[in-house]
Amino acid sequence: MSTMPARIIHRSIDRNWRDVYAFAEAPKNMPLWASGLASGLERSGNDWIAEGVLGTVKVSFVPHNEFGVIDHTVTIESGLRVYNALRVVPNQDGCEVMFTLLRMPGTTDEQFEADAAHVARDLDALKTLMEA
């Protein structure tokens, strides 16, 4: 059994973790900070649909929970499913927001770095919104 290389990208946010979780987990808010979903999300049964650079994608979120977990699976038109682990963790009066970026097979070093930079920008946007 093998694993894909991974990188944890995180930001400390000076706001109560429950506030950050409530905002970040709401699909209607994601276009405000998650640029890959900038076109917005429309409900489709238990899932959400977005239009993006990869075409139409389906996003399936874990249910609301008391642990700050916002994991979601993105399925692109080709059928490729990408699992995204996103967590909001309490840290004193603030929190840590962590995204686990998995390096998909066939991804070049440059593509992986670009993906990591993209996630970092999104987390920076979330931080800016939450600390405003």
C-alpha positions in Angstrom: 0.0 0.0 0.0 1.3 3.5 -0.8 0.3 7.0 0.1 0.3 10.2 -1.9 2.6 13.0 -0.8 0.7 15.5 1.3 1.1 19.0 2.7 -0.9 20.6 5.5 -1.6 24.3 4.8 -2.9 26.2 7.7 -3.7 29.7 9.0 -4.2 30.9 12.5 -7.4 33.1 12.8 -8.1 35.4 15.6 -11.7 34.5 16.0 -13.7 31.9 17.9 -13.5 28.5 16.1 -17.3 28.1 16.2 -17.8 31.4 14.3 -15.2 30.4 11.7 -16.6 26.9 11.4 -20.2 28.3 11.0 -19.1 30.7 8.2 -16.7 28.4 6.4 -18.9 25.3 6.3 -21.8 27.2 4.7 -21.8 26.5 0.9 -23.4 30.0 0.3 -20.3 31.6 1.8 -17.7 29.6 0.0 -17.5 31.8 -3.1 -16.4 34.6 -0.7 -13.2 32.8 0.2 -12.8 29.5 -1.8 -11.8 30.8 -5.2 -12.2 27.3 -6.8 -15.9 27.7 -6.0 -16.1 31.4 -7.0 -19.0 30.7 -9.4 -21.1 29.7 -6.4 -22.7 26.4 -5.4 -26.2 25.2 -6.2 -27.9 22.5 -4.2 -28.5 19.2 -6.1 -30.1 16.7 -3.7 -27.5 16.1 -0.9 -24.7 17.5 -3.0 -23.7 20.9 -4.5 -22.8 21.8 -8.1 -20.3 24.4 -9.2 -19.0 25.6 -12.5 -15.2 26.1 -12.7 -12.1 25.8 -14.7 -12.5 22.0 -14.7 -16.1 22.3 -15.9 -19.0 21.2 -13.8 -18.0 19.7 -10.5 -20.1 18.0 -7.8 -19.2 18.8 -4.2 -20.3 16.5 -1.3 -19.8 17.7 2.2 -19.7 15.8 5.5 -22.7 16.7 7.7 -22.6 19.5 10.2 -20.7 18.4 13.3 -19.3 19.4 16.6 -15.7 18.8 15.6 -15.0 21.6 13.1 -14.7 19.1 10.2 -15.6 20.5 6.7 -14.3 17.6 4.7 -15.6 17.4 1.2 -15.2 15.3 -1.9 -15.0 17.1 -5.3 -16.0 15.0 -8.3 -15.0 16.5 -11.7 -16.6 15.7 -15.0 -14.0 13.0 -15.9 -15.2 11.1 -12.8 -12.1 11.8 -10.8 -12.9 12.1 -7.1 -10.7 14.3 -4.9 -11.1 14.1 -1.1 -10.4 17.4 0.6 -9.8 17.4 4.4 -10.5 20.8 5.9 -10.6 21.4 9.7 -11.2 24.2 12.1 -9.5 23.6 15.4 -9.8 25.6 18.6 -6.7 27.5 19.7 -7.3 29.6 22.8 -9.7 32.4 21.8 -8.9 31.8 18.1 -8.5 28.8 15.9 -6.4 27.0 13.3 -7.8 26.3 9.9 -6.0 23.4 8.2 -6.3 22.0 4.7 -4.6 18.7 3.8 -3.5 18.9 0.1 -2.8 15.5 -1.4 -0.5 15.4 -4.4 -2.5 13.5 -7.1 -0.6 11.0 -9.3 0.8 12.7 -12.4 1.0 16.1 -10.7 4.3 17.9 -11.4 6.3 19.7 -8.8 5.2 23.0 -10.3 1.5 22.0 -10.3 1.7 20.9 -6.7 3.3 24.1 -5.7 0.6 26.1 -7.6 -2.1 24.1 -5.9 -0.5 24.8 -2.5 -0.3 28.5 -3.3 -4.0 28.5 -4.3 -5.1 26.9 -1.0 -2.9 29.4 0.9 -4.6 32.3 -0.9 -8.0 30.9 -0.1 -7.1 30.5 3.6 -5.7 34.0 3.6 -9.0 35.2 2.3 -10.9 33.3 5.0 -8.7 34.8 7.6 -9.2 38.3 6.3 -13.0 37.9 6.3 -13.1 36.4 9.8 -10.8 39.0 11.4 -12.5 42.0 9.8 
